[in-house]
Amino acid sequence: MKIAFYCPLKSPNHPVPSGDRLMARLLMTALERAGHQVEIASELRAFMPEASSAAVGALAAAAEAERGRLSARWREAGRPDAWFCYHPYYKAPDLIGPALVRDFGLDYVTAEASYSARRNTGLWVQMQAHVLEAVKLASVNICLTRRDLAGLAAAPDARLALLPPFIDSGLLLEKQPAPRPGQLITVAMMRSGDKMQSYVMLADALSRLAHLPWQLSVIGYGPRADEVRALFAGFDEGRIVWHGQKTADEIAGLLSKSALYVWPGCGEAYGLAYLEAQAAGLPVVAQEIAGVPEVVAHGRTGLLTPAGDIDAYAKAIERLLTRNEERLALAGAARIFAGEERSLDRAAVRLGTILDQHLKRAE
């Protein structure tokens, strides 16, 4: 099929790296491996940090212009078979696809659509209505977590399918793990909100482990980099190594030389970085929170601790720093889990099957 691909939150071509951008690119690649032709339909970013009448009006006008542009193009050059929308939610609804789908008789697909009734306040009510409209219209809504499945139950008769989060593990599997004893690592952007909260928790937890020989490598950058560095200012020199932004190959190299991936995961939708670390052969220590259990198997590929319990989190890190036999067992299982069970190839097969089962054009 010819698939028009759209990401209202952030285009796959956006210059700033993020989990959203990575998953969008992975989905496009998986669709292509499943035999479909994929083209980014629009670069319009529908993200609104705050709801205001002016912002809503401007977005509606921009969406209308995009619908007009695409309609004219399709009438001249031919229409796609399906519209695939990645990650519509109340702050970034799809205001382009549903109308075009009705006008041209296309199949409509969402992936990682998110809905929560508690967001129905003020102008967000209108944006939430757009999300529900899309979910009800869709031939299938592909959910990456059980959490999202539960949220979309608010749309009666919504057609749902589960596709667990996945990664392209090739680069990570090419490098043979050679962990340095006590080498911890984390990969995360330095920005406000959940990311900053995780950095705060990680610094607090590690401050309780000064009696152990460890070193932390931090990969990432962002608007709150100075504040993140300040959180770790009290540690002895050499304990924290700041790497800044790195390429995928450089990150794979640093992961292969580390022994343990540490990131609390406050508010993580799931966290592709966890899968990347596991594919590199690292057990994970994170919280049992939000979507993290979707990508880390407690007791099999890492340890998950109760949400907000910093002492438990510190003790879990200590446990794997001092029990190398257990760490090795988790490391081996993690590499198989992320490298095989959550591989791009396996996801492509699953995604192809989902579309075959639900889309008219695939019949």
CORVEN-V308182 format. One record per residue. N is the residue number from 0. D_LAST is the distance of its C-alpha to the last C-alpha in Angstrom with 2 decimals. Layout:
N;D_LAST + N;D_LAST
//
This chain:
0;10.55 + 1;13.93 + 2;15.08 + 3;18.33 + 4;20.16 + 5;23.06 + 6;25.72 + 7;28.15 + 8;30.59 + 9;31.10 + 10;29.45 + 11;28.55 + 12;31.31 + 13;33.92 + 14;37.16 + 15;37.94 + 16;36.47 + 17;34.98 + 18;32.54 + 19;30.25 + 20;30.27 + 21;29.70 + 22;26.70 + 23;25.12 + 24;25.69 + 25;24.39 + 26;21.07 + 27;20.77 + 28;21.66 + 29;19.25 + 30;16.32 + 31;17.72 + 32;18.19 + 33;14.57 + 34;14.00 + 35;13.62 + 36;16.30 + 37;18.28 + 38;21.13 + 39;23.53 + 40;23.38 + 41;26.75 + 42;29.82 + 43;31.07 + 44;32.45 + 45;32.33 + 46;34.48 + 47;37.51 + 48;40.03 + 49;41.85 + 50;40.92 + 51;43.14 + 52;42.97 + 53;43.47 + 54;40.70 + 55;38.20 + 56;39.25 + 57;39.03 + 58;35.55 + 59;34.38 + 60;35.95 + 61;34.44 + 62;30.93 + 63;31.50 + 64;32.61 + 65;29.53 + 66;27.27 + 67;29.40 + 68;29.27 + 69;25.50 + 70;25.08 + 71;27.55 + 72;26.01 + 73;22.47 + 74;23.95 + 75;25.84 + 76;23.62 + 77;20.05 + 78;17.93 + 79;15.56 + 80;11.93 + 81;12.97 + 82;16.40 + 83;17.22 + 84;20.63 + 85;22.68 + 86;25.51 + 87;26.19 + 88;29.25 + 89;32.30 + 90;34.11 + 91;31.18 + 92;28.71 + 93;25.93 + 94;27.59 + 95;25.49 + 96;21.76 + 97;21.54 + 98;23.31 + 99;21.32 + 100;18.00 + 101;19.44 + 102;21.04 + 103;18.15 + 104;15.23 + 105;13.62 + 106;11.81 + 107;14.78 + 108;15.37 + 109;18.81 + 110;20.32 + 111;23.79 + 112;24.32 + 113;27.72 + 114;29.53 + 115;33.00 + 116;34.97 + 117;38.18 + 118;37.30 + 119;37.68 + 120;41.00 + 121;42.27 + 122;39.97 + 123;37.41 + 124;36.48 + 125;34.95 + 126;33.01 + 127;31.81 + 128;30.58 + 129;28.39 + 130;26.87 + 131;26.20 + 132;24.68 + 133;22.19 + 134;21.40 + 135;20.94 + 136;18.71 + 137;16.34 + 138;12.80 + 139;14.25 + 140;17.76 + 141;18.29 + 142;21.85 + 143;24.00 + 144;26.73 + 145;27.44 + 146;29.80 + 147;27.08 + 148;25.13 + 149;28.35 + 150;28.92 + 151;25.61 + 152;26.52 + 153;28.52 + 154;25.43 + 155;24.83 + 156;21.33 + 157;20.06 + 158;16.87 + 159;18.19 + 160;17.47 + 161;20.20 + 162;20.38 + 163;24.07 + 164;25.99 + 165;26.09 + 166;28.05 + 167;28.40 + 168;31.24 + 169;32.09 + 170;35.22 + 171;36.49 + 172;36.08 + 173;37.94 + 174;41.11 + 175;43.03 + 176;44.28 + 177;48.04 + 178;48.84 + 179;52.26 + 180;53.95 + 181;53.82 + 182;51.47 + 183;49.31 + 184;46.69 + 185;44.56 + 186;42.20 + 187;41.88 + 188;42.38 + 189;45.67 + 190;44.97 + 191;45.87 + 192;44.27 + 193;42.63 + 194;43.25 + 195;46.93 + 196;47.15 + 197;45.83 + 198;48.39 + 199;51.12 + 200;50.17 + 201;49.96 + 202;53.39 + 203;54.90 + 204;53.53 + 205;54.77 + 206;58.16 + 207;58.63 + 208;58.14 + 209;60.92 + 210;62.58 + 211;59.77 + 212;59.30 + 213;56.02 + 214;54.82 + 215;51.87 + 216;49.88 + 217;48.23 + 218;45.54 + 219;44.68 + 220;46.17 + 221;45.99 + 222;48.12 + 223;49.84 + 224;50.72 + 225;54.44 + 226;54.13 + 227;52.05 + 228;54.73 + 229;57.39 + 230;55.83 + 231;56.59 + 232;59.94 + 233;61.95 + 234;60.71 + 235;62.92 + 236;62.53 + 237;59.94 + 238;57.94 + 239;55.27 + 240;53.87 + 241;52.11 + 242;49.65 + 243;48.13 + 244;44.82 + 245;43.65 + 246;40.97 + 247;38.17 + 248;40.12 + 249;43.33 + 250;41.76 + 251;40.41 + 252;43.95 + 253;45.61 + 254;43.24 + 255;43.93 + 256;47.63 + 257;47.37 + 258;47.73 + 259;46.19 + 260;43.81 + 261;45.28 + 262;43.63 + 263;44.00 + 264;40.69 + 265;41.86 + 266;38.93 + 267;36.39 + 268;32.76 + 269;32.34 + 270;33.89 + 271;32.30 + 272;35.89 + 273;36.24 + 274;33.43 + 275;34.99 + 276;38.37 + 277;37.15 + 278;35.43 + 279;38.86 + 280;40.42 + 281;41.92 + 282;42.11 + 283;41.63 + 284;44.00 + 285;42.48 + 286;42.57 + 287;40.39 + 288;39.23 + 289;36.18 + 290;33.20 + 291;35.37 + 292;34.78 + 293;31.08 + 294;32.21 + 295;35.57 + 296;36.08 + 297;39.60 + 298;41.83 + 299;39.33 + 300;38.76 + 301;41.33 + 302;43.34 + 303;42.40 + 304;45.31 + 305;45.73 + 306;44.94 + 307;48.08 + 308;50.28 + 309;51.81 + 310;54.17 + 311;51.41 + 312;49.48 + 313;52.60 + 314;53.27 + 315;49.77 + 316;50.38 + 317;53.82 + 318;52.44 + 319;50.24 + 320;52.98 + 321;55.42 + 322;53.31 + 323;52.04 + 324;50.91 + 325;48.55 + 326;47.39 + 327;46.61 + 328;44.58 + 329;42.50 + 330;42.14 + 331;40.72 + 332;38.19 + 333;37.23 + 334;36.52 + 335;34.18 + 336;32.41 + 337;31.76 + 338;31.55 + 339;29.13 + 340;27.56 + 341;26.92 + 342;26.21 + 343;23.90 + 344;22.23 + 345;21.55 + 346;20.25 + 347;17.84 + 348;16.32 + 349;16.25 + 350;14.84 + 351;11.96 + 352;11.25 + 353;11.69 + 354;9.26 + 355;6.44 + 356;7.83 + 357;8.53 + 358;6.94 + 359;5.55 + 360;5.53 + 361;3.80 + 362;0.00
//
